[in-house]
Amino acid sequence: MGLQYTIFNKMPWYHKLWLIPLILTLLCIFETWSYIKEKLGHP
């Protein structure tokens, strides 16, 4: 936790760039999971 905090403090732009692909990836996984669940639920 301490190391991450130091890195985030030294590079305030780093976490912003890192969060964008993370959020997009999570959204894609959520959409895909919802689609798969719907397909499995309605054969």
Secondary structure, 3 states (H helix, E strand, C coil): CHHHHHHHHHCCCHHHHHHHHHHHHHHHHHHHHHHHHHHHHCC
